[in-house]
Amino acid sequence: MKIRMDFVTNSSSSSFVLGVKGELTKEKILNMLNVPEKSPLREVAEEIADSIYSSSGKFDLKQMLEDYGCEDASELPDVYKKAIGNNKFVFYEGEIYDESNSVDSFLCDMAFDYEDENFIFYKEGGY
């Protein structure tokens, strides 16, 4: 058993699923965010894209069922159900932790439900 003797925070995490046509890149995430290169918010958008990209791994249904202790996909949380049975996209899943940096904290708290012909990004709000 671990005993913490220092300050303990109330950290949180939030899972997400995203799908793209082909392989996931930071550029595809930036395109989804739709922040022009000349915008003063471009640097923040790049940090958000980097955080999402670095937190993502290819969706593995077998591993997901094992992680959640489920017998079949119908028992998985809703956040993963968009990826099941959709052959037009390559799906990725990830998790953001609010203790890493301010961008991750922002992403952890926000909910996203974005879908177009090239990109799907779904994340329930945290906390």
C-alpha positions as CSV (number, residue, x, y, z in Angstrom):
1,M,0.0,0.0,0.0
2,K,1.3,3.5,-0.9
3,I,0.9,6.3,1.6
4,R,1.3,9.9,0.3
5,M,2.8,12.3,2.8
6,D,2.7,15.3,0.6
7,F,0.0,17.4,-1.0
8,V,-2.6,15.4,-3.0
9,T,-4.5,17.0,-5.8
10,N,-7.9,16.2,-7.1
11,S,-6.8,15.4,-10.7
12,S,-9.0,14.3,-13.4
13,S,-8.8,12.7,-16.8
14,S,-11.1,12.5,-19.8
15,S,-11.2,10.0,-22.7
16,F,-11.8,10.8,-26.4
17,V,-12.2,9.1,-29.7
18,L,-11.2,10.6,-33.0
19,G,-11.4,9.3,-36.6
20,V,-9.7,10.4,-39.7
21,K,-9.4,9.2,-43.3
22,G,-5.9,7.7,-43.4
23,E,-3.3,8.2,-40.7
24,L,-3.6,10.8,-37.9
25,T,-1.3,13.8,-38.1
26,K,-1.1,17.0,-36.2
27,E,-2.0,18.9,-39.4
28,K,-5.3,17.0,-39.7
29,I,-6.1,18.0,-36.1
30,L,-5.1,21.6,-36.9
31,N,-7.4,21.6,-40.0
32,M,-10.3,20.4,-37.8
33,L,-9.7,23.2,-35.4
34,N,-9.8,25.6,-38.4
35,V,-7.6,28.4,-36.9
36,P,-5.9,30.4,-39.7
37,E,-2.1,30.5,-39.7
38,K,-2.1,34.3,-39.2
39,S,-4.5,34.1,-36.2
40,P,-3.2,35.2,-32.8
41,L,-4.7,31.9,-31.5
42,R,-2.7,29.7,-33.9
43,E,0.0,29.0,-31.2
44,V,-2.7,27.8,-28.8
45,A,-4.3,25.7,-31.6
46,E,-0.9,24.1,-32.3
47,E,-0.6,23.3,-28.6
48,I,-4.0,21.7,-28.5
49,A,-3.3,19.7,-31.7
50,D,0.0,18.5,-30.2
51,S,-1.7,17.5,-27.0
52,I,-4.4,15.5,-28.8
53,Y,-1.9,13.9,-31.2
54,S,0.6,12.9,-28.5
55,S,-2.3,11.4,-26.3
56,S,-3.7,9.3,-29.2
57,G,-3.2,5.7,-30.0
58,K,-5.0,3.5,-32.6
59,F,-8.3,2.2,-31.4
60,D,-8.1,-1.5,-30.5
61,L,-11.6,-2.9,-29.8
62,K,-10.2,-6.1,-28.2
63,Q,-8.0,-4.1,-25.8
64,M,-10.8,-1.7,-25.0
65,L,-13.1,-4.6,-24.1
66,E,-10.4,-6.0,-21.9
67,D,-9.7,-2.7,-20.2
68,Y,-13.3,-2.1,-19.4
69,G,-14.1,-5.8,-18.5
70,C,-16.8,-6.0,-21.1
71,E,-18.0,-9.0,-23.0
72,D,-19.1,-7.0,-26.1
73,A,-19.0,-3.5,-27.6
74,S,-22.6,-2.7,-26.4
75,E,-21.2,-2.5,-22.8
76,L,-18.6,0.1,-23.7
77,P,-19.0,3.8,-22.7
78,D,-20.7,5.9,-25.4
79,V,-17.5,7.7,-26.2
80,Y,-16.2,4.5,-28.0
81,K,-19.3,3.5,-29.9
82,K,-18.7,5.9,-32.8
83,A,-15.6,3.9,-33.7
84,I,-17.3,0.5,-33.9
85,G,-18.5,-0.6,-37.3
86,N,-17.3,2.5,-39.2
87,N,-15.0,1.5,-42.0
88,K,-14.6,5.0,-43.6
89,F,-12.2,6.2,-40.9
90,V,-9.1,5.0,-39.0
91,F,-10.0,5.5,-35.3
92,Y,-7.8,6.6,-32.4
93,E,-8.5,6.9,-28.7
94,G,-6.8,8.8,-26.0
95,E,-7.0,10.3,-22.6
96,I,-6.1,13.8,-21.4
97,Y,-5.1,14.5,-17.8
98,D,-5.7,17.9,-16.2
99,E,-2.4,17.9,-14.3
100,S,0.0,18.0,-17.3
101,N,-0.4,21.7,-18.4
102,S,-3.1,24.4,-18.9
103,V,-3.9,23.2,-22.4
104,D,-4.5,19.6,-21.2
105,S,-6.6,21.0,-18.3
106,F,-8.7,22.9,-20.8
107,L,-9.2,19.9,-23.0
108,C,-10.0,17.7,-20.0
109,D,-12.9,19.9,-19.0
110,M,-14.3,20.6,-22.5
111,A,-16.8,18.5,-24.4
112,F,-16.4,18.1,-28.2
113,D,-18.7,16.5,-30.7
114,Y,-17.4,17.3,-34.2
115,E,-18.0,15.4,-37.4
116,D,-17.4,16.2,-41.0
117,E,-16.6,14.1,-44.1
118,N,-12.9,13.8,-43.1
119,F,-12.7,14.0,-39.3
120,I,-14.6,12.8,-36.2
121,F,-13.7,14.1,-32.7
122,Y,-15.8,13.1,-29.8
123,K,-15.0,13.8,-26.1
124,E,-17.4,14.1,-23.2
125,G,-16.7,16.8,-20.7
126,G,-14.6,16.0,-17.7
127,Y,-14.9,16.7,-14.0
